Each structure stands twice: as C-alpha cells, then as structure tokens.
C-alpha cells in the first residue's frame, strides 16, 4: 500500500485519491491521441512541492494506463510501482518540507472512464472523438495527478491528433502546428485549476465565434446552426452574471463544446462546458442548464470546494443562477422558483445534511435545490443590494482559490449584521427543511 496521507473527508467521498503530503504547482501534459484506436500516449511534467518530509511520491493514475518511464529532476528514481490506480515513486533521497522537484511520467494505453461511488467519470470515447468528464474522481483516467480538489495548479496542454480532428482544452489556445498527418494544439491554463476540471475534447469540430463577447461555441459543421441558435443568449447571461457575481474569472473566455453524441448531462470544466447535441434546444430545461454551467465558472471553478462535502457551494449557487436567469427573462422570479421547490422538497424525505450529504447523495437533486434555497434565504434576509454585494465579495476574496462553508459564514458575519452560521446553519447542518424567511 502507499504512504499517501488522505484527507478524511475527501477519502470518504473519493476513496484513495489525493495526497496531502505534497502539492503540485504546474502540470505540463504532452499528449498524442488517435480516436480510431482510442490510443493515448502522454508525457506529464509535474512540478511538485513537498509539504512535509517525503520518502515517496504517490500519484493517482488509472491502472489501465501503462507507465513506461519516470524521471525525477531528470534522473531515475530508486524505483516505481503502478498498482491499484497509484503510481508510487520511491525517491533516491527523501524530500524535505519545501523542496521542489519536477517529475516526468511517460505513459500510454486505451483511456476509459473510472468507476467511483457515484458512477463512472473521466476520459470517454465518443462515436468519433472523445471528451473528458471527470467530476469527481475521473482525472487519473488520463493523466497522473494529485487528485484532490484543494490542490489547484496551472496547466499547459500540447495535444496531437490525426489531421481532420481538432482539440479543445482549458485555457488560452496557442498556434496549432501541422505535420503531414497530424495537427498539434496547445493551450495555457494559467489560473489555478482543480484536477477534476481539466478537460480535453477531440472531435471533427470547429470554433464558431460569437461577436462582441468572449464566448465561443465549438461543434461539428452539421450542428453549428442549431448550437449557435440554442446558445445565442450566452453573451447576455455572461453580462448578467458579471453584474451580479463580479468579473468573469478566466482569461480564456468561455467555450461551449457541443458533441454530436447525446450526453446524459452537460458538464462544467474550467473556462469550458460540454453539452450533448440533445441539449441544443430552446426548452427551459435546456436553457436553465446553459445558465447553470456558465455560473460554475464562478462557483466551482474559480472558487473551488476544498473538500467534497461542500459540493453545495457549487451546485446550490449554480441552481440559483438558473432562477436568476429566469427572473431576468421576465419568466418566473427567483422567489417563485424558491417557493415552488420549497413546497416540493417539503414532500420529500428530509434525511440529507446539505453541508455533508455523503458520497451517495452528493449529486442528489435535493443538494441543488436546497442549496439554492439556502442562497435565496440569504437574499430575503439581507435584501438585494447587500446580497449581491456579498456574492461579489465572495467571488473576489476567494478568486481562483479554495473555499469551505465556514469561509462563507465568516464573510457573512464580517460583512453584515448577522452571524453567518445563524443564517445558514438550519439549511446546512440539520436535515429538517427550514421555512423561508
Ligand atoms: Zn452543476
């Protein structure tokens, strides 16, 4: 077994992933992917800083990928083993706290999703291409990493695919390079990113830029008109959310990838979202998800939970953003949505503790709706000006950082006449559904 130090909360939600003994400042991933054979070859350069004395380094990597070579600062380590999704690198000399090393891992194989407590996640083959949907445990399906959400790092991607395919990844795209039979795409993700938000999409796609906004739509040519039509209000959503939540957090702007394949759910990644063709419609159930995924750029991607028990800090706010979009459209107000869902939740079992729902319920719809109700209760108590001011303080103070529920409660106590834990405690720490203020 490995010597990795697991956070007890994260270990409950995503067992066996992440190591508290070290942190990663940068991942540089050089990948070659052939969709026809689903073959991935990678070289990962990982900049590591020891947080304490470290005789070995434990990286998360799916056991189905084969590790060919490991170097630490250019030299072979004492040894390495790769078993049960852990690459354990035994160092020649233990690192002292504060030491930094660069670990180079060469690996290859046929990537696929990894099973977890809440289903499969990670690299997924499409009919003609691939996507990555890693939340919460799928990042090691395609690169070696310290897979804990509190360890955010910068990324660089260099991805080579056969001619005819294109690549979208997190970050600012660089110039692509062509050879006789391949194309290489590069992306720089400078703002810190959690491993589960790292994403690469490979497909026969092109970028369709929207004028006047840092919003890009990527799809096949066949889907382009439908995708642009269904996503045409994203610039307006972005403007609304910037007004309410503060400046958009990422230099790369926002790219929506639409796959030819239908997908069960859309998914957020940093500066990206991925939607299946089945969501490209004007129906409210599709449009609310367009707003939901965009709002995750603030709540989840810029401000990322430190531990998985606080998933409501992502999903409650993203669900509330749906209601805000409805209100902006002149349809149902956020208050009407809140009362509607409060009545529905009151009929359901009240056995969920929002601030620690457990791995089985972390993506339960009640986490989303009750989380949004907790947010709405703040708005009702504080009033619109103080409420939206608080949201902007929240996204500003913890921009690109890691957050816990207690950080939000402390901010409420500091910025308002209320104790944060008094306002939020009944929603977050007790199973019974409180009344709206
Ligand atoms: Zn969400």
Boltz pocket constraint, residues with backbone or C-beta under 6 A from the ligand:
constraints:
  - pocket:
      binder: B
      contacts: [[A, 292], [A, 296], [A, 314], [A, 315], [A, 318]]
      max_distance: 6.0
